[in-house]
Amino acid sequence: MKENLVIIPTYNEIENIEAIIRKVMSLDEDFDVLVIDDGSPDGTAQKIKELQYEYPVTLHINERAGKLGLGTAYIHGFKWALERGYQFIYEMDADFSHNPEDLVRLFKACKVDGFDVAVGSRYIKGVNVVNWPIGRVLMSYFAGVYVRFITGMKIMDPTAGFICYRKEVLQTIPLDKIAFVGYAFQIEMKFNAVLYKFNITEVPIIFTDRTKGVSKMSTKIFREAVLGVIIMKIWSWFKSFKRVDGQ
C-alpha cells in the first residue's frame, strides 16, 4: 500500500529543489514526492529528472505548459495521488519555508492521532514566523482573523500551505469545483473540510521565509483571498455537504 505523497509545486526553484528532495528522502518515515512544475525556464524540471535516476520509485514529476496557478497544481497532484492509492497526501513549498522534518509530525497527527487534516500552523502558539518583515506578518495574521470572522472556522492559520490530508478528505471534496487558484485556494480547501465535518488539527511549526529564489506572493493574490472568502461563505449557504460515509 502506498502511504505518503508530498506534492511540491515549482516555478523557478533550481536553487532549492535538489536540497528539498534529498531532505524529504532522508526522513525516518517514507515519503514519495510528486513535483508539479509549471514550465520553469531555469532548469528545475531537468534537475528533478536527473534526481529520478537516484530515486526511480519515489520521485515523480508532472510538467505543465506554464504558470497555471498554485491551486490547479495541487488539484492535479491530488487527483494523481488518489488514482495511485496514496493514503496521506501533503502540500509543501519547495523553498524550505516549511521544514521537511515537520512532515513526520503531520503524518503522526493523522496516522496515529486519527485526524483527517493536519495543518502546519504558524499561529497556533503565538507567531512563529522567521525573516518576514513586520508588515507581512501582520497582513498574514490579520488575514486569519478576517477568515475566521467571515467563515466561522476555528483554524488559527487558515491560509497555511503546509498540510496533510487523509485520502478520504480529498475523495469527498469536489475538487473540480474548487474555484480559487491563488492565496484563497488554501482557505477554500480548509473551509470545505470543515463543512464536510472532517476532524482538523493544527500542528505548531516555525515558518522560515525563503533565503534562495523569489517569492511568488503578490498583492493581487492577497486581494483574491479577501473577496474570495466572502464568496465562499455565500456559496456555502446554497450547497449540500453530505459525506458518502454518512458522517
N, C-alpha and C positions, 0 to 999 in steps of 0.2 A: 504494500500500500504506500502510495506517495503521500508524504505528510506535509512538508513545509515548502512553500514557494514564496520567495521575496521578489516583488515586482519593482524594478527601478527604471523610471522614465529618464531618458537622457536627451540633451541637446548641447553639444559642445562641452563635453565633460572629460576630454582627453587627459586633463591634469589629475583627475580623481578616480577614473573608472577602474584602473588596474588595482590600485590600493584598496578600494572599497570591496571589490570582488574577492581579492585574496583574504581580506579580513573576515568577510562572511564565511568563506570556505574553511577558515581556520577555527571556527567556533566549536564548542563542545557538542552542541546539538547539530544535527544535519539539516542544512538548508540548501535547496536548489535556488537558482537565480534566473529570472527572466528579465532581460533588458529590452525596453521598448525605445528604440532610437528613432528620433524624428528627423532623419536626414542630416545628421551633424556633419558640417563640412570640415571639421577639424580632425577627422580620423578616429572618432570614438568607436564607431562600428567595427572598423578594421582591427582595432586593438582587442575588442571583445572576441572577434573571430580567431585571432591569434591565441587568446587565452583558452578558447574551446579545445585546442589540442591538449592542454593540461587538464581541463575539466570537461571531457566529452559528454558525460552523462548528466552533470549537474548544472551546467551553464548553458543558457539558451538566449537567443537574440531574435527579435522581430523588428524588421526595419520598415519604416513608413516614409512616404514620399516627402513630407515636410512637416512644419510645426502645426500640428492639429489640435493642440491643447492637452493640458495635464489630465483632465477628466476623461477624454476619449482614450488616452494612453492606458489609464487604469482600467477602464471598462473593457478594452481589448485584452488586457492582461487577465482580468477576472474571468472572462469567457474562456481564454486559453487554459487557465488553471482548472476550471470546472470540467472542461472537456477531458482533462487528463487525470482527474480524480484526486487532486490535492485536497487535504483536509483543512489546512490552515494557510491562509493567503495574506501576505503582508504588503503594505505600502512603505517605501523608504526612499529618501532622497539619495542622490549619488555623491553629494559633496561633503559628507561627514558631519553635517549639521545634526543628523541622527547618528548616535553611537551604535554601530552594529552589534556591540555586546549586549545592548538592551533588547535585541531580538529574542534572546533567551528568556528574558523576563516577560515579554509579551506572550511568548509561547506558553510559558508556565501558567500565566494568568488564565489562558483559555483551556489548555490541555489538563492542567492539574486542578486549578480552582474552579473550572467549569463555566467561565464566562463566554458569551458569544462574540463579544467585541472587546478588544483591549486597546485603549488609546494611550500612546506615549504622550504624557501631558506635561506641558511647560508650567502650568499654573495651579496644579492640584496641591502643591506645597509651596506657597509663595510664588515668586517669579524667578524661574530658573533658565535664564537666557544669557548667553555669553557673546560678547562682541557686537551686539546690536546697539545703535545709537538710541538714546532715551526716547526720541520721538517715535521710532518704530516699535519699541517695547510698549509704549503707551497706546499706540494705534492697535497693536495686536491684542493687548489685554482688554481694552475697552470694546474692541470688536466682539470679544467673547461675552462681555456684559450685554451688549446690544442683542446678540444672537439669543442669549438666554431669555432676555426680556420679551422678544418677539415670539419665539418658538415655544417657550416654556421648558426647554431642555435643561437638565441639571448639570450637563457636562461643562466643566470649567475651561476646557480648551477645545471648543467645537471646531476651530479652524485647523487643528493639528493634522499633519500629514504622515505621521508615523503610527501605523495601525496594524493590528492583527484581526482578521475576520475568520470565524468558522465558515466552512463552505456553505452551511445551511442558510446563513445570512445572505450570502451573495446569490444563492439559488432562489431566495424568497423575494428580495428587492427586484423590481422590474428594471433591469439595467438599461434596457433600450429606451426607457422613459426618463432617465436621469437627464435633466435639462441643461445643467451648467457644466462648463469645461474648465473654468479657472479656479480662483480662490473659493468661490461658492460651492464648487463640487464637493469639497470635504465636508462642508456643513450639510449639504443635501443628503449625502450618504448616511451621516450620523442621524439626521432627522428621520430618515426612512427607517433606520434600525430601531429608533425609539418608538416610532408609530407602529411598527410591527411587533413591539413588545419583546425585543431581544434584550438580554442582560448585558449591560455595558459597564466596564470598569475603566478607571484611569490609573495608569502606572506612571509614577513620577520619573521624569527624565531631566537631564540637563541638555538644553538645546544650544549648540555652538555654531554661530554663523560661519559660513564658508570662509576658508582662507585662500582657496585657489578657485579660479574660474569666476564667472559673472552671475550674479543673482538674476532670476527670471521674474521677480516680483515687480509690479508696476502699479501706479495709481489707478489705471484703467481696470486692472484685475480686482483691486480693492473696491472700486465703485460697483463692479458687477455684484460683489457679495452684499453690499449694503442694500441695493434694490432687490437682489435675489432672495434674501431672507424673507422679505415681505411677501414676495410672490409665492415662495414655498409655503408659508403659513396659510395664505388664501387657498392655494391648491389643496392643502390637506383637508379643508372643510368639505371638499367635494369628492374625495377618494375613499375607497374602502381598503382597510388594511387587515385583511384576514389571512392568516398563515395557513399553508396547506397541512401543517401538522396539527391544526386545531387549537394551538395555544394562543 
